[in-house]
Amino acid sequence: MQFEFLIPIVLFIAIAASIKFVMEYRFRRRLAETHASEDLVRAMLVADEQGRRTGALKWGIVLTLVGFAFGLIDLLGLGPDDPATYGFLIGSAGLGMLGFHFYSRQSG
């Protein structure tokens, strides 16, 4: 199996993550330089922690549904050339995102 198609995808993800980390570092440094209030810093840390928790839940739901889609694809004997394969994968990821959206609206 050839994996050359993954190179640009992984490169894009690495570049995007690097930019995100650099921007967050600059923002935090700038915040420290301006001597922001303790309440503001505490509120930002709480929001950041909440964002990490909900992010993990969101991706857990999405990846679980994608895993079920892979199982269904295998049970149905679909191959990589079948359009239904992509439909199941994209549909399950979309259902995971929608499920998380409705869950977060109810709990928040």
N, C-alpha and C positions, 0 to 999 in steps of 0.2 A: 504494500500500500504506500502511495506517495503522499508526503505531507508538505510539499513545497508551498501549497496554497496557504498554509498557516503562518509562514514567515511574515507577510505584510500585516496580517491580523495581529500577531504578537507584537510586532514592531509598533503598530499604531497604539495598542494598549499600553506598551511601555512608555511611549512618548507622552501620551495623555496622562498617565499616572505621574510621570516626572514633572510635568507642568503643574499638575494639581498640588504635589508636595511642595514645589518651590513657591507657588503662590500662597499656600497656607503658611509656610515658614515666613515669608515676607510680611504677610498680614499680621502674624503674631508678634514678629519683631517690631513692626511699626506700632502696634498696640502697646507693647512694653515701653517703647521710646516716648510715647505720648502720655505715659503715666495714667492710663485709664483707671476708672474707679473699680474698686474691688467687686462691687455688685455686678458691674458689666462683665467683668472677667468670669465671675462665678456663673452668671446666666449663660454666657457663651459655652462654658465647659459642660453645663447641664444639657444644653441644647445639642452639643456635639455628641455627648454620650447617648442621648435619646436617638439621635440620627443613626449612630452605629448600631444600636439595638434593632431599630426598625429596618435598617438596611439588611442586617443578617436575616431577619424574619422574611423579608421580601424575597431575597435570593434563595432562601431555604424552600419557600413555597414554589417558586418558579422552577428551581432545579428538581424538586421532587416530582412535579407534574411533567417536566421534560423526561425524567427517568421513566415514568409510567408510559409516556408516549413511545419511548424506545422499546419498552416491553411489548406494547401493543403492535408496533411495527414488526417486531420479531414474530409475534404470534400470528400475524396476518401474512407473514412471508413476503413483505414488501422489500424492495431493493432500493439502492441509491438513485436509480433512474426513474422511479415511480413518483409522480407529482404528489400522491397522497402522503408519501413519507414527509415531504416538506410541509405539507398542510398540517399533519399531526404535530410536528415539532413546533412550528410557528404558532399554531392554535393553542397548544398546551402552554407555551410561554406567555401568550396573551391572556389566557385564562388565569394563569398564576398572578400576573400583574393586576388583573381586574379583581381577583379574589383578595389580594393584599389591599387594594384600594378600598373595597367595601369593608374589609375588616378594620382598617385604620379609621374609616369614617365612623364606624359604630363605637370603637373603643376610645376615640379621641374627640 
